[in-house]
Amino acid sequence: MMQPEQIKTWIESGIECDFVEVQGDGHHFEAVIVSAAFRGKPKVQQHQLVYRALGDRMREDIHALSMRTLTPEEWPQ
């Protein structure tokens, strides 16, 4: 069963992030991702960056991932 910490590590390995939090039950996951890489990009492109970081795992290991992507300026801290 997939663990949220694994997904967090994969995202952080593929995108330079200021903050990543992943929660889930092993099948369905929710993530909050804060990265300067998202600046100037619409949400669709931000999500594509995350999907690229996760690669084939999105098809094989992760069944559902809901994400909230933010730039550092948008993150309320």
PDB file of N, CA, C and O in Angstrom:
ATOM      1  N   MET A   1       0.848  -1.186   0.000  1.00  0.00           N
ATOM      2  CA  MET A   1       0.000   0.000   0.000  1.00  0.00           C
ATOM      3  C   MET A   1       0.892   1.247   0.000  1.00  0.00           C
ATOM      4  O   MET A   1       1.889   1.317   0.718  1.00  0.00           O
ATOM      5  N   MET A   2       0.514   2.210  -0.809  1.00  0.00           N
ATOM      6  CA  MET A   2       1.258   3.463  -0.947  1.00  0.00           C
ATOM      7  C   MET A   2       1.108   4.312   0.314  1.00  0.00           C
ATOM      8  O   MET A   2       0.017   4.419   0.874  1.00  0.00           O
ATOM      9  N   GLN A   3       2.197   4.906   0.747  1.00  0.00           N
ATOM     10  CA  GLN A   3       2.195   5.765   1.923  1.00  0.00           C
ATOM     11  C   GLN A   3       2.339   7.230   1.502  1.00  0.00           C
ATOM     12  O   GLN A   3       3.061   7.524   0.550  1.00  0.00           O
ATOM     13  N   PRO A   4       1.666   8.151   2.194  1.00  0.00           N
ATOM     14  CA  PRO A   4       1.786   9.568   1.856  1.00  0.00           C
ATOM     15  C   PRO A   4       3.231  10.068   1.842  1.00  0.00           C
ATOM     16  O   PRO A   4       3.585  10.909   1.016  1.00  0.00           O
ATOM     17  N   GLU A   5       4.057   9.564   2.739  1.00  0.00           N
ATOM     18  CA  GLU A   5       5.452  10.003   2.822  1.00  0.00           C
ATOM     19  C   GLU A   5       6.222   9.665   1.543  1.00  0.00           C
ATOM     20  O   GLU A   5       7.110  10.416   1.138  1.00  0.00           O
ATOM     21  N   GLN A   6       5.884   8.534   0.902  1.00  0.00           N
ATOM     22  CA  GLN A   6       6.535   8.170  -0.358  1.00  0.00           C
ATOM     23  C   GLN A   6       6.206   9.190  -1.445  1.00  0.00           C
ATOM     24  O   GLN A   6       7.086   9.623  -2.188  1.00  0.00           O
ATOM     25  N   ILE A   7       4.950   9.562  -1.529  1.00  0.00           N
ATOM     26  CA  ILE A   7       4.521  10.534  -2.534  1.00  0.00           C
ATOM     27  C   ILE A   7       5.198  11.872  -2.282  1.00  0.00           C
ATOM     28  O   ILE A   7       5.661  12.520  -3.221  1.00  0.00           O
ATOM     29  N   LYS A   8       5.258  12.289  -1.034  1.00  0.00           N
ATOM     30  CA  LYS A   8       5.928  13.541  -0.662  1.00  0.00           C
ATOM     31  C   LYS A   8       7.381  13.523  -1.129  1.00  0.00           C
ATOM     32  O   LYS A   8       7.859  14.505  -1.697  1.00  0.00           O
ATOM     33  N   THR A   9       8.075  12.439  -0.900  1.00  0.00           N
ATOM     34  CA  THR A   9       9.478  12.310  -1.293  1.00  0.00           C
ATOM     35  C   THR A   9       9.637  12.384  -2.807  1.00  0.00           C
ATOM     36  O   THR A   9      10.562  13.033  -3.297  1.00  0.00           O
ATOM     37  N   TRP A  10       8.758  11.735  -3.548  1.00  0.00           N
ATOM     38  CA  TRP A  10       8.831  11.768  -5.018  1.00  0.00           C
ATOM     39  C   TRP A  10       8.591  13.177  -5.554  1.00  0.00           C
ATOM     40  O   TRP A  10       9.266  13.618  -6.484  1.00  0.00           O
ATOM     41  N   ILE A  11       7.631  13.877  -4.965  1.00  0.00           N
ATOM     42  CA  ILE A  11       7.356  15.253  -5.405  1.00  0.00           C
ATOM     43  C   ILE A  11       8.568  16.131  -5.125  1.00  0.00           C
ATOM     44  O   ILE A  11       8.994  16.897  -5.990  1.00  0.00           O
ATOM     45  N   GLU A  12       9.122  16.026  -3.927  1.00  0.00           N
ATOM     46  CA  GLU A  12      10.281  16.841  -3.552  1.00  0.00           C
ATOM     47  C   GLU A  12      11.514  16.508  -4.390  1.00  0.00           C
ATOM     48  O   GLU A  12      12.374  17.364  -4.590  1.00  0.00           O
ATOM     49  N   SER A  13      11.604  15.285  -4.873  1.00  0.00           N
ATOM     50  CA  SER A  13      12.730  14.895  -5.722  1.00  0.00           C
ATOM     51  C   SER A  13      12.608  15.474  -7.129  1.00  0.00           C
ATOM     52  O   SER A  13      13.614  15.678  -7.809  1.00  0.00           O
ATOM     53  N   GLY A  14      11.374  15.739  -7.564  1.00  0.00           N
ATOM     54  CA  GLY A  14      11.158  16.210  -8.922  1.00  0.00           C
ATOM     55  C   GLY A  14      10.953  17.703  -9.070  1.00  0.00           C
ATOM     56  O   GLY A  14      11.106  18.243 -10.165  1.00  0.00           O
ATOM     57  N   ILE A  15      10.610  18.381  -7.982  1.00  0.00           N
ATOM     58  CA  ILE A  15      10.348  19.823  -8.007  1.00  0.00           C
ATOM     59  C   ILE A  15      10.978  20.436  -6.758  1.00  0.00           C
ATOM     60  O   ILE A  15      10.868  19.879  -5.665  1.00  0.00           O
ATOM     61  N   GLU A  16      11.626  21.563  -6.919  1.00  0.00           N
ATOM     62  CA  GLU A  16      12.143  22.267  -5.749  1.00  0.00           C
ATOM     63  C   GLU A  16      10.957  22.910  -5.029  1.00  0.00           C
ATOM     64  O   GLU A  16      10.285  23.779  -5.586  1.00  0.00           O
ATOM     65  N   CYS A  17      10.705  22.487  -3.808  1.00  0.00           N
ATOM     66  CA  CYS A  17       9.516  22.922  -3.069  1.00  0.00           C
ATOM     67  C   CYS A  17       9.900  23.645  -1.784  1.00  0.00           C
ATOM     68  O   CYS A  17      10.921  23.355  -1.161  1.00  0.00           O
ATOM     69  N   ASP A  18       9.051  24.593  -1.409  1.00  0.00           N
ATOM     70  CA  ASP A  18       9.187  25.251  -0.109  1.00  0.00           C
ATOM     71  C   ASP A  18       8.431  24.475   0.963  1.00  0.00           C
ATOM     72  O   ASP A  18       8.789  24.511   2.140  1.00  0.00           O
ATOM     73  N   PHE A  19       7.380  23.772   0.541  1.00  0.00           N
ATOM     74  CA  PHE A  19       6.534  23.026   1.478  1.00  0.00           C
ATOM     75  C   PHE A  19       5.778  21.963   0.712  1.00  0.00           C
ATOM     76  O   PHE A  19       5.270  22.224  -0.379  1.00  0.00           O
ATOM     77  N   VAL A  20       5.699  20.769   1.271  1.00  0.00           N
ATOM     78  CA  VAL A  20       4.876  19.701   0.710  1.00  0.00           C
ATOM     79  C   VAL A  20       4.240  18.950   1.869  1.00  0.00           C
ATOM     80  O   VAL A  20       4.918  18.558   2.820  1.00  0.00           O
ATOM     81  N   GLU A  21       2.942  18.757   1.778  1.00  0.00           N
ATOM     82  CA  GLU A  21       2.223  17.938   2.752  1.00  0.00           C
ATOM     83  C   GLU A  21       1.313  17.009   1.970  1.00  0.00           C
ATOM     84  O   GLU A  21       0.549  17.452   1.112  1.00  0.00           O
ATOM     85  N   VAL A  22       1.397  15.715   2.268  1.00  0.00           N
ATOM     86  CA  VAL A  22       0.549  14.727   1.607  1.00  0.00           C
ATOM     87  C   VAL A  22      -0.147  13.906   2.681  1.00  0.00           C
ATOM     88  O   VAL A  22       0.483  13.417   3.618  1.00  0.00           O
ATOM     89  N   GLN A  23      -1.447  13.767   2.528  1.00  0.00           N
ATOM     90  CA  GLN A  23      -2.242  12.934   3.427  1.00  0.00           C
ATOM     91  C   GLN A  23      -3.036  11.961   2.580  1.00  0.00           C
ATOM     92  O   GLN A  23      -3.359  12.249   1.427  1.00  0.00           O
ATOM     93  N   GLY A  24      -3.353  10.805   3.152  1.00  0.00           N
ATOM     94  CA  GLY A  24      -4.168   9.862   2.411  1.00  0.00           C
ATOM     95  C   GLY A  24      -4.326   8.540   3.121  1.00  0.00           C
ATOM     96  O   GLY A  24      -3.741   8.294   4.176  1.00  0.00           O
ATOM     97  N   ASP A  25      -5.138   7.695   2.507  1.00  0.00           N
ATOM     98  CA  ASP A  25      -5.479   6.404   3.109  1.00  0.00           C
ATOM     99  C   ASP A  25      -4.825   5.219   2.403  1.00  0.00           C
ATOM    100  O   ASP A  25      -5.205   4.072   2.640  1.00  0.00           O
ATOM    101  N   GLY A  26      -3.855   5.484   1.546  1.00  0.00           N
ATOM    102  CA  GLY A  26      -3.209   4.403   0.807  1.00  0.00           C
ATOM    103  C   GLY A  26      -3.725   4.276  -0.614  1.00  0.00           C
ATOM    104  O   GLY A  26      -3.069   3.662  -1.455  1.00  0.00           O
ATOM    105  N   HIS A  27      -4.885   4.845  -0.897  1.00  0.00           N
ATOM    106  CA  HIS A  27      -5.464   4.804  -2.244  1.00  0.00           C
ATOM    107  C   HIS A  27      -5.801   6.201  -2.755  1.00  0.00           C
ATOM    108  O   HIS A  27      -5.567   6.514  -3.922  1.00  0.00           O
ATOM    109  N   HIS A  28      -6.346   7.031  -1.886  1.00  0.00           N
ATOM    110  CA  HIS A  28      -6.734   8.395  -2.229  1.00  0.00           C
ATOM    111  C   HIS A  28      -5.876   9.360  -1.417  1.00  0.00           C
ATOM    112  O   HIS A  28      -5.730   9.207  -0.204  1.00  0.00           O
ATOM    113  N   PHE A  29      -5.307  10.364  -2.104  1.00  0.00           N
ATOM    114  CA  PHE A  29      -4.375  11.264  -1.446  1.00  0.00           C
ATOM    115  C   PHE A  29      -4.736  12.717  -1.738  1.00  0.00           C
ATOM    116  O   PHE A  29      -5.330  13.043  -2.766  1.00  0.00           O
ATOM    117  N   GLU A  30      -4.354  13.572  -0.797  1.00  0.00           N
ATOM    118  CA  GLU A  30      -4.490  15.024  -0.945  1.00  0.00           C
ATOM    119  C   GLU A  30      -3.128  15.632  -0.667  1.00  0.00           C
ATOM    120  O   GLU A  30      -2.450  15.248   0.286  1.00  0.00           O
ATOM    121  N   ALA A  31      -2.731  16.585  -1.503  1.00  0.00           N
ATOM    122  CA  ALA A  31      -1.425  17.219  -1.335  1.00  0.00           C
ATOM    123  C   ALA A  31      -1.542  18.735  -1.393  1.00  0.00           C
ATOM    124  O   ALA A  31      -2.346  19.288  -2.144  1.00  0.00           O
ATOM    125  N   VAL A  32      -0.720  19.390  -0.584  1.00  0.00           N
ATOM    126  CA  VAL A  32      -0.518  20.837  -0.666  1.00  0.00           C
ATOM    127  C   VAL A  32       0.949  20.998  -1.037  1.00  0.00           C
ATOM    128  O   VAL A  32       1.835  20.501  -0.343  1.00  0.00           O
ATOM    129  N   ILE A  33       1.196  21.706  -2.148  1.00  0.00           N
ATOM    130  CA  ILE A  33       2.555  21.845  -2.658  1.00  0.00           C
ATOM    131  C   ILE A  33       2.826  23.327  -2.906  1.00  0.00           C
ATOM    132  O   ILE A  33       2.079  23.992  -3.623  1.00  0.00           O
ATOM    133  N   VAL A  34       3.895  23.833  -2.311  1.00  0.00           N
ATOM    134  CA  VAL A  34       4.284  25.225  -2.477  1.00  0.00           C
ATOM    135  C   VAL A  34       5.646  25.248  -3.163  1.00  0.00           C
ATOM    136  O   VAL A  34       6.619  24.685  -2.660  1.00  0.00           O
ATOM    137  N   SER A  35       5.699  25.908  -4.320  1.00  0.00           N
ATOM    138  CA  SER A  35       6.946  25.941  -5.079  1.00  0.00           C
ATOM    139  C   SER A  35       7.054  27.205  -5.911  1.00  0.00           C
ATOM    140  O   SER A  35       6.070  27.678  -6.478  1.00  0.00           O
ATOM    141  N   ALA A  36       8.262  27.744  -5.975  1.00  0.00           N
ATOM    142  CA  ALA A  36       8.529  28.894  -6.847  1.00  0.00           C
ATOM    143  C   ALA A  36       8.412  28.486  -8.315  1.00  0.00           C
ATOM    144  O   ALA A  36       8.208  29.341  -9.177  1.00  0.00           O
ATOM    145  N   ALA A  37       8.539  27.201  -8.606  1.00  0.00           N
ATOM    146  CA  ALA A  37       8.420  26.705  -9.984  1.00  0.00           C
ATOM    147  C   ALA A  37       7.025  26.947 -10.555  1.00  0.00           C
ATOM    148  O   ALA A  37       6.837  26.898 -11.770  1.00  0.00           O
ATOM    149  N   PHE A  38       6.054  27.205  -9.692  1.00  0.00           N
ATOM    150  CA  PHE A  38       4.677  27.435 -10.140  1.00  0.00           C
ATOM    151  C   PHE A  38       4.420  28.884 -10.568  1.00  0.00           C
ATOM    152  O   PHE A  38       3.374  29.182 -11.146  1.00  0.00           O
ATOM    153  N   ARG A  39       5.357  29.774 -10.289  1.00  0.00           N
ATOM    154  CA  ARG A  39       5.166  31.192 -10.615  1.00  0.00           C
ATOM    155  C   ARG A  39       4.893  31.382 -12.102  1.00  0.00           C
ATOM    156  O   ARG A  39       5.590  30.834 -12.956  1.00  0.00           O
ATOM    157  N   GLY A  40       3.860  32.175 -12.391  1.00  0.00           N
ATOM    158  CA  GLY A  40       3.539  32.518 -13.767  1.00  0.00           C
ATOM    159  C   GLY A  40       2.881  31.422 -14.570  1.00  0.00           C
ATOM    160  O   GLY A  40       2.652  31.587 -15.768  1.00  0.00           O
ATOM    161  N   LYS A  41       2.569  30.300 -13.931  1.00  0.00           N
ATOM    162  CA  LYS A  41       1.946  29.178 -14.633  1.00  0.00           C
ATOM    163  C   LYS A  41       0.499  29.017 -14.183  1.00  0.00           C
ATOM    164  O   LYS A  41       0.197  29.161 -12.998  1.00  0.00           O
ATOM    165  N   PRO A  42      -0.401  28.718 -15.123  1.00  0.00           N
ATOM    166  CA  PRO A  42      -1.775  28.419 -14.710  1.00  0.00           C
ATOM    167  C   PRO A  42      -1.814  27.094 -13.945  1.00  0.00           C
ATOM    168  O   PRO A  42      -0.874  26.303 -14.007  1.00  0.00           O
ATOM    169  N   LYS A  43      -2.902  26.867 -13.232  1.00  0.00           N
ATOM    170  CA  LYS A  43      -3.030  25.657 -12.401  1.00  0.00           C
ATOM    171  C   LYS A  43      -2.786  24.379 -13.192  1.00  0.00           C
ATOM    172  O   LYS A  43      -2.164  23.445 -12.687  1.00  0.00           O
ATOM    173  N   VAL A  44      -3.270  24.332 -14.428  1.00  0.00           N
ATOM    174  CA  VAL A  44      -3.091  23.118 -15.243  1.00  0.00           C
ATOM    175  C   VAL A  44      -1.605  22.806 -15.409  1.00  0.00           C
ATOM    176  O   VAL A  44      -1.197  21.653 -15.268  1.00  0.00           O
ATOM    177  N   GLN A  45      -0.797  23.816 -15.704  1.00  0.00           N
ATOM    178  CA  GLN A  45       0.640  23.603 -15.874  1.00  0.00           C
ATOM    179  C   GLN A  45       1.327  23.285 -14.546  1.00  0.00           C
ATOM    180  O   GLN A  45       2.286  22.514 -14.511  1.00  0.00           O
ATOM    181  N   GLN A  46       0.844  23.870 -13.466  1.00  0.00           N
ATOM    182  CA  GLN A  46       1.389  23.543 -12.143  1.00  0.00           C
ATOM    183  C   GLN A  46       1.156  22.067 -11.837  1.00  0.00           C
ATOM    184  O   GLN A  46       2.059  21.373 -11.371  1.00  0.00           O
ATOM    185  N   HIS A  47      -0.044  21.600 -12.098  1.00  0.00           N
ATOM    186  CA  HIS A  47      -0.375  20.198 -11.834  1.00  0.00           C
ATOM    187  C   HIS A  47       0.421  19.276 -12.749  1.00  0.00           C
ATOM    188  O   HIS A  47       0.820  18.187 -12.337  1.00  0.00           O
ATOM    189  N   GLN A  48       0.654  19.704 -13.984  1.00  0.00           N
ATOM    190  CA  GLN A  48       1.456  18.898 -14.902  1.00  0.00           C
ATOM    191  C   GLN A  48       2.882  18.736 -14.388  1.00  0.00           C
ATOM    192  O   GLN A  48       3.483  17.676 -14.563  1.00  0.00           O
ATOM    193  N   LEU A  49       3.432  19.774 -13.756  1.00  0.00           N
ATOM    194  CA  LEU A  49       4.763  19.653 -13.151  1.00  0.00           C
ATOM    195  C   LEU A  49       4.776  18.568 -12.078  1.00  0.00           C
ATOM    196  O   LEU A  49       5.719  17.781 -11.990  1.00  0.00           O
ATOM    197  N   VAL A  50       3.731  18.535 -11.270  1.00  0.00           N
ATOM    198  CA  VAL A  50       3.644  17.527 -10.210  1.00  0.00           C
ATOM    199  C   VAL A  50       3.489  16.135 -10.830  1.00  0.00           C
ATOM    200  O   VAL A  50       4.149  15.187 -10.404  1.00  0.00           O
ATOM    201  N   TYR A  51       2.620  16.013 -11.833  1.00  0.00           N
ATOM    202  CA  TYR A  51       2.443  14.719 -12.499  1.00  0.00           C
ATOM    203  C   TYR A  51       3.753  14.237 -13.111  1.00  0.00           C
ATOM    204  O   TYR A  51       4.065  13.047 -13.052  1.00  0.00           O
ATOM    205  N   ARG A  52       4.524  15.157 -13.700  1.00  0.00           N
ATOM    206  CA  ARG A  52       5.820  14.794 -14.272  1.00  0.00           C
ATOM    207  C   ARG A  52       6.768  14.297 -13.189  1.00  0.00           C
ATOM    208  O   ARG A  52       7.509  13.337 -13.398  1.00  0.00           O
ATOM    209  N   ALA A  53       6.743  14.950 -12.036  1.00  0.00           N
ATOM    210  CA  ALA A  53       7.605  14.530 -10.925  1.00  0.00           C
ATOM    211  C   ALA A  53       7.246  13.121 -10.454  1.00  0.00           C
ATOM    212  O   ALA A  53       8.116  12.354 -10.041  1.00  0.00           O
ATOM    213  N   LEU A  54       5.970  12.792 -10.521  1.00  0.00           N
ATOM    214  CA  LEU A  54       5.515  11.471 -10.075  1.00  0.00           C
ATOM    215  C   LEU A  54       5.655  10.413 -11.165  1.00  0.00           C
ATOM    216  O   LEU A  54       5.712   9.219 -10.869  1.00  0.00           O
ATOM    217  N   GLY A  55       5.710  10.842 -12.413  1.00  0.00           N
ATOM    218  CA  GLY A  55       5.929   9.925 -13.529  1.00  0.00           C
ATOM    219  C   GLY A  55       4.898   8.815 -13.617  1.00  0.00           C
ATOM    220  O   GLY A  55       3.707   9.040 -13.401  1.00  0.00           O
ATOM    221  N   ASP A  56       5.362   7.622 -13.936  1.00  0.00           N
ATOM    222  CA  ASP A  56       4.485   6.464 -14.122  1.00  0.00           C
ATOM    223  C   ASP A  56       3.772   6.043 -12.843  1.00  0.00           C
ATOM    224  O   ASP A  56       2.802   5.287 -12.892  1.00  0.00           O
ATOM    225  N   ARG A  57       4.240   6.519 -11.718  1.00  0.00           N
ATOM    226  CA  ARG A  57       3.590   6.169 -10.445  1.00  0.00           C
ATOM    227  C   ARG A  57       2.130   6.622 -10.417  1.00  0.00           C
ATOM    228  O   ARG A  57       1.299   6.020  -9.736  1.00  0.00           O
ATOM    229  N   MET A  58       1.821   7.699 -11.171  1.00  0.00           N
ATOM    230  CA  MET A  58       0.427   8.174 -11.226  1.00  0.00           C
ATOM    231  C   MET A  58      -0.480   7.132 -11.874  1.00  0.00           C
ATOM    232  O   MET A  58      -1.658   7.039 -11.529  1.00  0.00           O
ATOM    233  N   ARG A  59       0.047   6.364 -12.789  1.00  0.00           N
ATOM    234  CA  ARG A  59      -0.761   5.327 -13.445  1.00  0.00           C
ATOM    235  C   ARG A  59      -0.723   4.002 -12.692  1.00  0.00           C
ATOM    236  O   ARG A  59      -1.701   3.255 -12.678  1.00  0.00           O
ATOM    237  N   GLU A  60       0.410   3.722 -12.072  1.00  0.00           N
ATOM    238  CA  GLU A  60       0.607   2.395 -11.511  1.00  0.00           C
ATOM    239  C   GLU A  60       0.325   2.297 -10.010  1.00  0.00           C
ATOM    240  O   GLU A  60      -0.261   1.315  -9.553  1.00  0.00           O
ATOM    241  N   ASP A  61       0.737   3.303  -9.248  1.00  0.00           N
ATOM    242  CA  ASP A  61       0.692   3.198  -7.787  1.00  0.00           C
ATOM    243  C   ASP A  61      -0.314   4.119  -7.110  1.00  0.00           C
ATOM    244  O   ASP A  61      -0.880   3.773  -6.072  1.00  0.00           O
ATOM    245  N   ILE A  62      -0.536   5.287  -7.695  1.00  0.00           N
ATOM    246  CA  ILE A  62      -1.393   6.289  -7.064  1.00  0.00           C
ATOM    247  C   ILE A  62      -2.722   6.305  -7.799  1.00  0.00           C
ATOM    248  O   ILE A  62      -2.772   6.615  -8.990  1.00  0.00           O
ATOM    249  N   HIS A  63      -3.784   5.977  -7.107  1.00  0.00           N
ATOM    250  CA  HIS A  63      -5.093   5.878  -7.752  1.00  0.00           C
ATOM    251  C   HIS A  63      -5.805   7.220  -7.854  1.00  0.00           C
ATOM    252  O   HIS A  63      -6.513   7.474  -8.828  1.00  0.00           O
ATOM    253  N   ALA A  64      -5.623   8.075  -6.862  1.00  0.00           N
ATOM    254  CA  ALA A  64      -6.280   9.388  -6.888  1.00  0.00           C
ATOM    255  C   ALA A  64      -5.444  10.374  -6.089  1.00  0.00           C
ATOM    256  O   ALA A  64      -5.061  10.109  -4.949  1.00  0.00           O
ATOM    257  N   LEU A  65      -5.167  11.522  -6.712  1.00  0.00           N
ATOM    258  CA  LEU A  65      -4.404  12.567  -6.039  1.00  0.00           C
ATOM    259  C   LEU A  65      -5.073  13.903  -6.294  1.00  0.00           C
ATOM    260  O   LEU A  65      -5.154  14.374  -7.429  1.00  0.00           O
ATOM    261  N   SER A  66      -5.549  14.501  -5.219  1.00  0.00           N
ATOM    262  CA  SER A  66      -6.106  15.847  -5.266  1.00  0.00           C
ATOM    263  C   SER A  66      -5.006  16.771  -4.774  1.00  0.00           C
ATOM    264  O   SER A  66      -4.377  16.498  -3.752  1.00  0.00           O
ATOM    265  N   MET A  67      -4.771  17.856  -5.487  1.00  0.00           N
ATOM    266  CA  MET A  67      -3.680  18.720  -5.045  1.00  0.00           C
ATOM    267  C   MET A  67      -4.047  20.196  -5.071  1.00  0.00           C
ATOM    268  O   MET A  67      -4.853  20.659  -5.878  1.00  0.00           O
ATOM    269  N   ARG A  68      -3.423  20.903  -4.156  1.00  0.00           N
ATOM    270  CA  ARG A  68      -3.524  22.360  -4.085  1.00  0.00           C
ATOM    271  C   ARG A  68      -2.111  22.871  -4.309  1.00  0.00           C
ATOM    272  O   ARG A  68      -1.228  22.645  -3.481  1.00  0.00           O
ATOM    273  N   THR A  69      -1.892  23.559  -5.425  1.00  0.00           N
ATOM    274  CA  THR A  69      -0.568  24.073  -5.750  1.00  0.00           C
ATOM    275  C   THR A  69      -0.548  25.588  -5.555  1.00  0.00           C
ATOM    276  O   THR A  69      -1.471  26.297  -5.957  1.00  0.00           O
ATOM    277  N   LEU A  70       0.520  26.059  -4.933  1.00  0.00           N
ATOM    278  CA  LEU A  70       0.648  27.482  -4.593  1.00  0.00           C
ATOM    279  C   LEU A  70       2.077  27.961  -4.820  1.00  0.00           C
ATOM    280  O   LEU A  70       3.030  27.193  -4.692  1.00  0.00           O
ATOM    281  N   THR A  71       2.212  29.241  -5.157  1.00  0.00           N
ATOM    282  CA  THR A  71       3.532  29.855  -5.155  1.00  0.00           C
ATOM    283  C   THR A  71       3.844  30.264  -3.723  1.00  0.00           C
ATOM    284  O   THR A  71       2.937  30.312  -2.892  1.00  0.00           O
ATOM    285  N   PRO A  72       5.110  30.562  -3.411  1.00  0.00           N
ATOM    286  CA  PRO A  72       5.429  31.015  -2.054  1.00  0.00           C
ATOM    287  C   PRO A  72       4.630  32.261  -1.650  1.00  0.00           C
ATOM    288  O   PRO A  72       4.281  32.428  -0.482  1.00  0.00           O
ATOM    289  N   GLU A  73       4.345  33.128  -2.621  1.00  0.00           N
ATOM    290  CA  GLU A  73       3.583  34.351  -2.316  1.00  0.00           C
ATOM    291  C   GLU A  73       2.119  34.048  -1.970  1.00  0.00           C
ATOM    292  O   GLU A  73       1.490  34.786  -1.212  1.00  0.00           O
ATOM    293  N   GLU A  74       1.594  32.977  -2.522  1.00  0.00           N
ATOM    294  CA  GLU A  74       0.196  32.603  -2.268  1.00  0.00           C
ATOM    295  C   GLU A  74       0.036  31.806  -0.963  1.00  0.00           C
ATOM    296  O   GLU A  74      -1.067  31.695  -0.430  1.00  0.00           O
ATOM    297  N   TRP A  75       1.120  31.269  -0.470  1.00  0.00           N
ATOM    298  CA  TRP A  75       1.067  30.415   0.723  1.00  0.00           C
ATOM    299  C   TRP A  75       0.892  31.283   1.962  1.00  0.00           C
ATOM    300  O   TRP A  75       1.727  32.146   2.232  1.00  0.00           O
ATOM    301  N   PRO A  76      -0.171  31.069   2.712  1.00  0.00           N
ATOM    302  CA  PRO A  76      -0.454  31.928   3.868  1.00  0.00           C
ATOM    303  C   PRO A  76       0.482  31.734   5.062  1.00  0.00           C
ATOM    304  O   PRO A  76       0.535  32.588   5.947  1.00  0.00           O
ATOM    305  N   GLN A  77       1.198  30.652   5.094  1.00  0.00           N
ATOM    306  CA  GLN A  77       2.123  30.319   6.182  1.00  0.00           C
ATOM    307  C   GLN A  77       1.459  30.544   7.504  1.00  0.00           C
ATOM    308  O   GLN A  77       2.071  30.321   8.548  1.00  0.00           O
TER     309      GLN A  77
END
